[in-house]
């Protein structure tokens, strides 16, 4: 099975502790369950930072790293075993399982954290903690510090500095290991297959949510049980709404449908967009805009290689789109002037990509010291140009209005250049038409 091993989680913790200042401690809380209605909850999804360091799936847990601690540097607080609650809510690892199955050096019941954690913090000069992300947990941290300060006259030493763990941790997450790449490639493969199924089954008269269901069903049947984000399935002019998620309109003959959907597998996201004709054949106007978006994506992909900076793919994409829009008559004037004055933003209003990993819009700085970050092997990003001609855009001929197109792939930066993880779903117009015409 494609997964991340206990050994890799351990290496991550060790590497993070190497970045920490001397005499410090790191505190990372798990995600909490959130009420959906009355006594039901939304499906639980672990906090990405917590999971990256632990592989632990349960709520109500706290990970603590204490470099140099004699009895073990990795401490996990988690729910205790409770046979009665487990009958209702499912199995728990418990402290013993946290040690045996998840590599903790020491583990304690979460109910004992107020008694134990202040003792781990006491004597440490610095606390690494993402203050401000969770106000409720912030108060717990402040209470633990206060407990130590109340004992200063007895010789207790409270920490004197709070540091943000995110800078080091998120930079680590930006560079994917070989195992992470395998997991992400599998997620992208499942999603690519699902997009192909949606293309093959699409018919005029279907509803957008039916295509959404096809994608979710295919991914779930192969192990990608959770979507990485709420799917966008926009037919016709709905495709011009960038984050359209209603997915309840009927698909009409002659329209395009844009599907932006991907599954999550083992905590890692895929993110794929394809646009195709509901009836299986592009109209001349749809084909002209589609081919332009594809040309822009291919130009952007050429810029995804080590040593290029983050903005290079976007700049290449914008230039191709502007040249094409002028040629088609949707823009007028000089290419450079249109770019300088952002006139293209009437049709292309978003960036060409984002980092991809445990979060669909993953962590990692796009600029370093005010300059665009250089691409390096192990980074994974999306490349997703688009064109959106609003239905009410009276400045263009009616034949162009209501056409929305986006083409998005998941791309790994390699030593040689790049590798498209989502290449299993076609994107050339003739390939799409052929697939949709097949049995």
N, C-alpha and C positions, 0 to 999 in steps of 0.2 A: 504494500500500500504506500502511496505517495504521502509522506508526512514529515514533520520535523521531529527529530529524536530528542530524548532527554539530554544527550550529550551536547547537542547544539544549544539548547536552552541554557545549559550550564556554562558553555563558552561565552554566551551573550552576557550573562551576569558577571563573569570574571572580567570580561573586557570592559564593561561599564564601570566596575569597581576600580579598574586601573586608571580611569579618567577622573575618579573622585579625589578631592583634596584629602590630605591626611586628617585623621581624627574626625571622620565624618560618618553620617548614617543616611541612608536613602529610604524613603517611605512611599510606597506606590499602592493606592487602594484599588480594589476591583470595582467593576461596575455593580450597580444595584438593580434589583428587579423594579420595574415600574408598573404601577397599576393601570390597567386598561379600562376596566369597568368593575365597580364593586369589589368582588374578591377574585377577579381574574387579572392576569398580567400580560403585558406585551411579551413576545418571545424574547428570551434573555440573550443578549449578545455581550460577550466579555469586553472590557476595556482593552483597546489594542496595545497600549504600553504594558499593562499588567500581563496580558497574554504573551506578548513578545518575550518577556523575561521569565515566565513561569510555565506556560502551557496549561495553566489551571483554568477550568471552565466554570467554576461555581461562583455565585455572588457572595456577598458578605465575607470578603476576605481582604487581607492586607499583606503585602509583600514588604519585607524589610531586609535591606542589605547592610551588613555591619562589617566592613573590611577589618581584618585582623582579630575578630572575636575568637576567643579561645575555643568555644564550644560550637563553632560553625558560623560562617558568615551569612548564610541564607536562612532567614527565619520567615515562616509563613503562619499567619493567623487565619483560621478558617472555621466553618461551622463544625461543631462536634457531631459525632455519630448519634443518630436518634432514630431507632427502629420504628417508632410510631409515626414520626413525620415522614420517614422514608417510604412508608406504605402509601402515603398521600402524594408526596412531592417528588419522589425519586431518590436514587442512591446518593450518598455523600461519601467523599473520600475520608473525612475526619483527619485529625492530626497524624494518626499512624499512616494513613494512605498518602498524605501530603509528603511524608518522608519516603515511604517505600515506592510510590508510583510517580512522584513529581520532583524528587531530588532535593527536597528541603533538608537542611542540616538539622533544623529544629522546627517543631510545629506546635502550636498551642490553640486551644479553643478561642474563637473570636470573642466570646463573653469574658475572657480573662485579659483582654488587651489593655484595659485601663490600669490593671495591676502590674503588668509585665513590661509594656512598651516604654513607660517613663524610665524604667531602669536601664533599658537598652540605649535610650537617648542620653541619659545623664552621663556626663563626662566627655561627651562628644562636642567638638567645637562648632561643627557645621551640620545643618540638616538640609538634605536635598529633598525638595518637595514642590510640586506644582501648585503653589498657592494661588487661589482665585478660581480654580477650575471647578471646585465643588465646595460651595459655601458651608454645607453641613459638616463635611469632613474637615474643612479648615478649622471649625470650632473645636473639633476633637483634638486636632494637633495643638491648638492654643491651650486647651485644657491640660494636655500632657506637659507642655512647657511650663504652665503655671504650677502644676504639681511639683515640678523640680525646683522652680524658683521659691516656692513656699518652704523648701527645705535647705535654702542656702545657708542659714545660720547653723545648720547641722553638718555643713561641709559639702552639700550637693553643688554640682557645677552645671548650670544650664548652658545650652549652646548659645553662641553669640552671633550666629550668622545663618540666614536662610539662603539657599542657592537653588536655582531652577535646574532640574534634571533634564529638561526637555532638549536643551542644546546638544548635549552629548548623545542622549538616547535617540533622538530623532535623526541625527546624522548617521548613527549606526543603522537605523531602520531604512535609510535611503539606499544603502548598498546591499543588494540581495545576495545571499549565499547560493551555492549550487542547489541546495535542498529547497530553498525558497523559490528559486526559478522553476524547479520541477513542479512544485505545487501550483504556482501561478500559471505555468504552461498547461497544466491539466484543467484548471478552472477556465482558462481561455478556450481550450479545446471543447469542453462541454458546452460553453456558451456559443461557440462558433457552430457546432452541430445543431444547437437549438435554433439559431437564426436561420440555418438552412431549412430546418423543418417548417419554420414559420413561412418562409418564402414558398415552399412547395405546397403548403396547405392553404395559402391565402386565396380567397375568392371574393369578388364583389358581393356585398350583402352581409358579409361577416361583420362582427363588431370588433373594435380595437381590443377589448378585453379578452376576446377569444385567442388572438395572436399572443397576448400576454400569457394566457394559460398554457398555450403550446410550449412557449419558452420555459416557463416554470416547471411544467411537467417533465420535459425532456431532461432538464438539469437535475431535478430531484431524483429521477429514476437512475441517474448515474452517480449520485452521491453529493451533488451540489444542491443541497436541500434549501438553502437560504439565498434569496437574491442579495447581491452586493449593495443594491439601492433600489428604490421604487422605479419600476420600469416606465419608460416613456414609449407609448405607442400612439403616434399622431398621424392620422390620415388627413389628406388634403391640407387645408390651411392650418389645421392643428399642429402640423409639423413646424410651423413658423413660431410657435410658442416654445421657447427653449427648454423649459422645465414643465411641459404639459404632462400631467399624470392622471387626469380624469379617466382616460382610456375607455370611454363609454359611447363613442360615436360609431355610426355605421360606416363601413368602408365602401366607397363608391367607385363605380366603373370610371376609368380615366384619371383617377387620382393617384398620387404617390402615397406611400405610407412609410414613415420614419420610425424605426425601432431602436431605442437606446436601452440595452438590457444586458446584464451579466450576472452570473452566479458567484457566490462566495464558496470557497472550498478550503477547509482546514484553516479558517481565519484569514484567507487571502482573497482579494477581489479580482474579478475580471470586469471589463468595461468595453463593450463593443456597440457600435452603431452602424446600421445599414439602412439604406433607403431604396425602395423598389416599387415598381408599378403594381397596383392592386390587380389589374387585369393581366399582368404578365408582359406588357409591352410599353416601352416609353414613348411618349409623344415627342415630336421634334423639339419643342421648347424644353420639356423635361430632360431630354437626352443632352441638349446643349449645356444646360446648367449642371447636370450630373457629371458630364465629362470634364467640365471645368473644375468642379470640386475634386474629382479624382486626380486631375493633373496637378492641382495645388497640393493634394496629399502626397503624391509621389515626389514632388519637389521638396516638400518638408522632410520626408523620410530620407532624402539624400543628405540632409544636414544633420541627421541623427548619427553621430559618430564621435569617438573620443576626441577631445580638443576643441570641438565646436562649443559655443556657449548656448545656454538655455534658449535664448531668443532667436537664434539662427533659424530654426524650423519655422517659427512664426513669421519672421520677416520674408522668408522664401515663399511661404504660403500666401501672404498678403500681396506680394508682387504679382504672382500668377493670377490671383483672383481679380486684381484691379485691371491687369492687361486684358483678361478675358471679358470682364464686365464692360470695358470700353469697346471692345470688338463687337460685343453683342448689342451695344447701344443702351445699356442700363446705366452707364456712367459716361460723362463727356469730359473732354479735356486731356491734359497731360498726365501720364502715369505718376510721375514724381509729385506733381501738385495734388493729385487725388490722395496719394499716400500721406503727404505732409499734412493735409487738411482733414484726414480721416473720413473722407466722403464715403468710403467703402463700408463704413460702419452702419449705414442704413441697411446693408445686406449681410454683413458679417460683423457681429458685435461681441464676439467672445474670443478668448485666446485659443491657440492651436493645440493646447494640451495641458496636462498636469501630471504630477507624480502619481504612481499607482503602487499599491502594496497591500498592507493590512486594511487600510482605509482606501475607499475608492478615490478620494482626493487625499492622497497620502501626505505624510509629514515630510519635512525637508525644506531647507531654504532655497529659494529661487535666485537670490542674490547673496553674494558674500562680499562684505566691505563695500557695498554700494554698486558692485559690478555683477553682471549676469554670471551665474555659476557655469563653470565648464562641465560638459558632459563627461562621465567616466564610466568604465565598464562596471556592470552590476546595477546601474540605475535602471528603473523601469518607468516608462512614461506612456501617456496616450498621445496619439497624433490624430486630431479630429477637426479638420476644416469643415466649413459649411457655408451655405448660402440660403437666405430666407427672404423671400419677396412677399411682404405682407399683403393680405387680400385687399386692404384699403389703401395701398400705395398708388395714388393716382398719378404719380410722376413717371410711371412706366406704363408701357402698353398692357392692355388687359390680359393678353395671352401669357404674360409672365406671372401674373398675380396669384397668390395662394400656393406657390411652389416653395417647399422647404426641403432642404437636402443636407445631410451630414454623413460623413464617412469617418469612422473611428476604429483604430486598431491599438492593441497593446504591444508596446515595443521595448525590447531589452537592448540596452547599449552593450556592445561586445568589444573585445579588443580590436577586431577587424572592422567594425562598423555597427551594425544593428541586426537584430533578429525579430521578426514579427511573430509574436506568440499566438495571435488570433488569425493566422493566415488560412485557417481551415474554412472560412466562409468567403464566397466569391464577392468581388466588388467591381469588376469590369462589367459594363452594362450588358454586353453580349453574353457573358457568363451567367449573369443573373437571369436574363431572359431564357437562356437554355435550361437552367435549373428549374425555373418556374413552369417551363413547358414539358418537363420530364414527368414520368409516371411515379 
